[in-house]
Amino acid sequence: MPNHVTSSSATLLSAIPLDAETPTLALVTGPRGAGKTTLCHAAADEAARRGWSVRGLLSPPVFEHGQKIAINLVDLATRERRVLARPRAASEPASPHATADWSFDPAVLAWGDGVLRAIGPCDVLIIDELGPLEFERGQGWVSAFPLLDARRYRLALVVVRPALLDAAQARWPGATVLDVAALRGEVDQ
């Protein structure tokens, strides 16, 4: 995967408690395009540079001619990559594996859930992202919930969109919230 770390994402990275002594769960949130995946990627790279075990899933966007045409799914342990979602056509019928904007590949959702189910203790756990499929429909990467609850990590970064932040905080009341847009605002000032 290409390195997307910029000086501002390196500064954002300093907000992540990479040296936590007790298991730390951080909810990474912010609007579309704020840099949530970029921050998770930077944290994974930094943790790997330190020799730490990094596990989980990263969902980088795929762009063509400036247009987002897909979302990939990357297993952070093996770097295996699959196409997770494509834009949903307006004419496409409703599906249990679709949101208003995206059609998710059920086989890749199942593969990602299997990746999460197989994760044991690790230093850094990244789940990019838990969204409406998981929180509202009980589908997708539901194995993330018991994995996070087990706290067999030094640091877990979980991407959650702002509309689902309350649900995530209700599930994990002690979690730290990293609002990427707010942190970027502090960086830009």
C-alpha positions in Angstrom: 0.0 0.0 0.0 1.3 3.4 -0.8 2.4 5.6 2.1 -0.2 8.4 2.6 1.5 10.0 5.6 1.8 13.7 5.3 3.1 16.2 7.9 -0.4 16.8 9.1 -1.2 13.1 9.4 2.1 12.6 11.3 0.9 15.3 13.7 -2.5 13.6 13.9 -0.6 10.3 14.7 0.8 12.0 17.8 -2.8 12.1 19.2 -2.9 8.3 19.1 -1.7 6.7 22.4 0.7 4.2 20.8 2.6 3.7 24.1 -0.5 2.8 26.2 0.2 0.4 29.0 -3.3 -0.8 29.3 -5.6 -1.7 26.4 -6.8 1.5 24.8 -9.8 1.7 22.4 -10.0 4.8 20.2 -13.0 5.6 18.1 -11.7 7.4 14.9 -14.5 9.6 13.5 -15.0 12.4 11.1 -16.9 13.3 7.9 -16.2 11.6 4.6 -12.8 12.5 3.3 -11.5 13.8 6.6 -8.6 11.3 6.7 -9.9 8.4 9.0 -8.4 5.7 6.8 -5.2 7.7 6.2 -4.8 8.0 10.0 -5.3 4.3 10.5 -2.8 3.5 7.8 -0.3 5.8 9.3 -0.8 4.2 12.7 -0.4 0.7 11.2 2.8 1.8 9.5 4.3 3.4 12.6 3.4 0.4 14.8 5.0 -2.0 12.3 8.1 0.2 12.2 8.3 -0.3 16.0 8.1 -4.0 15.5 4.6 -4.4 16.9 2.1 -6.9 15.6 -0.7 -5.1 13.6 -3.9 -6.9 12.8 -7.3 -6.0 11.4 -8.9 -4.5 8.3 -8.2 -1.3 6.4 -10.8 0.0 3.8 -9.0 2.3 1.5 -10.9 4.0 -1.3 -10.1 3.4 -5.0 -10.1 6.5 -7.2 -10.1 6.8 -10.9 -9.9 10.2 -12.6 -10.7 11.8 -9.2 -13.9 9.7 -8.8 -14.3 7.2 -6.0 -15.1 4.0 -7.9 -14.6 1.3 -5.2 -13.6 0.5 -1.6 -10.9 -2.1 -1.1 -10.5 -4.3 1.9 -7.0 -5.1 3.2 -6.0 -7.7 5.8 -3.3 -5.9 7.7 -1.5 -9.1 8.7 -1.2 -10.5 5.2 -1.7 -7.4 3.0 -4.2 -9.4 1.0 -6.6 -7.0 -0.8 -10.1 -7.6 -2.2 -12.7 -5.3 -3.6 -15.3 -4.7 -0.8 -17.8 -2.3 -2.4 -18.7 -0.5 -5.5 -21.1 2.5 -6.0 -24.7 1.5 -5.9 -26.6 2.2 -9.0 -29.9 4.1 -8.6 -31.6 1.3 -10.5 -30.1 -1.4 -8.3 -32.7 -3.2 -6.2 -32.5 -3.1 -2.4 -30.2 -5.6 -0.9 -29.3 -6.6 2.7 -25.6 -5.9 1.7 -26.1 -2.4 0.4 -26.3 1.1 1.8 -27.8 4.1 0.1 -24.4 4.7 -1.7 -22.6 1.4 -1.8 -23.1 -2.3 -2.8 -21.0 -4.6 -0.7 -19.7 -7.9 -1.9 -21.2 -10.5 0.5 -18.2 -12.9 0.0 -15.7 -10.1 0.8 -17.8 -9.1 3.9 -17.7 -12.8 5.0 -13.9 -12.9 4.3 -13.3 -9.8 6.4 -15.4 -11.2 9.2 -13.4 -14.4 9.1 -10.2 -12.3 9.3 -11.5 -10.6 12.4 -12.7 -13.9 13.9 -9.2 -15.4 13.5 -7.3 -12.6 15.3 -5.6 -13.4 18.5 -3.7 -11.1 20.9 -1.9 -8.3 19.1 -0.3 -4.9 19.8 -2.5 -2.9 17.4 -5.9 -3.8 16.1 -7.5 -1.6 13.4 -11.0 -2.0 12.1 -11.9 0.4 9.3 -14.9 0.7 9.6 -17.9 -0.4 11.7 -20.9 1.1 10.0 -24.7 0.7 9.6 -24.3 -3.0 8.5 -22.8 -3.9 11.9 -24.5 -1.4 14.3 -27.9 -1.3 12.7 -28.4 -4.6 10.8 -26.2 -7.1 12.7 -24.4 -7.9 9.5 -20.9 -7.4 8.1 -18.1 -7.6 10.5 -20.0 -8.6 13.6 -17.0 -10.6 14.9 -15.5 -7.2 15.6 -17.7 -6.7 18.6 -16.5 -9.7 20.7 -12.9 -9.1 19.5 -12.9 -5.5 20.8 -14.7 -6.5 24.0 -12.0 -9.1 24.7 -9.4 -6.3 24.9 -6.5 -8.5 23.7 -4.7 -5.6 22.2 -2.5 -2.7 23.3 -4.3 -0.3 21.1 -7.5 -0.6 19.0 -8.5 2.0 16.4 -12.1 1.6 15.2 -13.4 3.9 12.5 -17.0 4.9 13.1 -18.9 7.6 11.2 -20.3 10.5 13.2 -23.9 9.3 12.9 -23.0 6.1 14.7 -20.7 7.5 17.3 -23.3 7.5 20.0 -24.0 3.8 19.4 -20.2 3.1 19.6 -19.8 5.1 22.8 -22.8 3.3 24.3 -21.1 0.0 23.5 -17.6 1.1 24.7 -18.2 4.0 27.2 -14.5 4.3 28.1 -13.3 4.7 24.5 -11.3 7.7 23.5 -12.8 9.6 20.6 -10.4 10.9 17.9 -12.3 13.4 15.7 -10.0 13.6 12.7 -11.7 16.8 11.4 -11.3 18.5 14.8 -7.7 17.3 15.1 -6.9 18.5 11.5 -8.4 21.9 12.5 -5.9 22.1 15.4 -3.1 21.1 13.0 -4.0 23.8 10.5 -4.2 26.6 13.0 
